[in-house]
Amino acid sequence: MSFFLAIKRSAIAFAVTLAVGLLSMGALGAALYYACYLVFSPFYGDLNEWRGDWVWNATIWAGMLWSISFLVAGWFNLQLERRASAPTLRHAVYAGVLWLGAALIWALLLMTSFEPA
C-alpha cells in the first residue's frame, strides 16, 4: 500500500484513465492508435478503414489497458526521484513510458485481433 501512496498521482491517473477508457467507448483507444500512427500505419493502415466486430473491442481495450502505463510510469518516476534526477528527465521518462505503453498495447491487440478487410 505504501507504494501506491508514493505514486498517488499516478494511481489516481490509473483509476481515471481506466474509467475513461471504458466510458469513452473507444475514443481514447483510437486517440492512442493515432499517437502511435507512424509506427503502425505501414502495417495496419488507418483505423477508419478497419472493419469488423473486433475494431470496437480493440479500441475499448486499448484505452483501458493503457491505464496500467500510469502505474509503470509512476514507478520509474519514483526511482528517478530517489536518485535525485532532474525533473525534466523524470517528465521525459514519464511521457516516454506512456507512449511506449500505448505502442505495446496496440501491438499486442493488433497481433492477436487484426483481421484484414
N, C-alpha and C positions, 0 to 999 in steps of 0.2 A: 504494500500500500504506500510505503514511503516513496517508491519510485514514481507512482502516479502523482503524488504531491509535488515531487521535484519537477515534474514536467506538466503541471496542471493546465497551463495554456494549451499545450499540445493535446492533452487528454480532452479538454473541452472542445477543441477543434475536431478531434476524432469523433466525438459524440454528435456534434452539429453536422459534420460532413456525412456521417453515416445516415442521419435522418434526411438531409437534403438529397443525398444520392438516391434514396427511395422516393421521396416526395416530389422530386423534380421530374420523375417518370422518364429518365434517360437523358435529360438535358445536360446534367453535369457530366455524364459519361461521354456524351457527344463532344462537349467542350474539351474534355481531356484528350479525346482522339485527335481533335484539331490542334491541340497543343503539341502533339507528337506527330503531326501530319507528315512532316518531311521524312520521318523515319519509315512510316508505314505506307504512304501513298504509292511508292513504286511497286509494292507487292499486293496491296489490297484495294487501292483506288480510293475514291471519295465515298464517304459514309452515306451520302444521299443516293448513291447508286446501288447500295446493298438492298437485297430483297429477301424476305423470309421471316418466319417467326423468331428466329434466333437473334435478329438485329436488336429488337427492343429489349429482350432479356440481357443481351451483352452490354448494351449501354447502361441499363439499370445496375447490373452487377459491377461494371467498371467504376461507376460513381460511388457505390457502396464500399467496394473493396479498397478503393483509393484512400479511404479514411484511415486505414492501417498505416499508411505512409506518414501520417502526422505523429504517430507514436514512435516510429523509427527515426524520424527527423528530430523529435524531441530528445530521444536517447543520444543521438550524435551531438546535438546542441549541448546537452548536459555534460558529455565527455569533454567537449571543447571548452566549455565554461570552466570546468575543473582544472584544465590545463592553462587557464588564463589566456585563451586565444582572443584575438581581436574580434569585436562584434561584427565587423564587415565579413570576416571569414566565416563566422558562425551563421550569419544570414545567408551567405552564398551557399554554404553546405546544406542548410535547411531547404532552400529553394531547389537545389540540385537533387536532394533526396526526394522531394515531392514530385519533380519532373520525372526522375528515374522510376519512381513508384508507378506513376501513370503509364510510362512506357512498358514496364514489365507486366503490369496487369493487362494492358491491351494486347501485349504479345501473347500472354497465356490464353486470353479469351479468343484471340484470332486463331491461334494454333489448334484450339480444341473445338471451336464453334463455326468458323468461317465456312460458308457454302457459296461458291461462285454462282452468279446468276445464270 
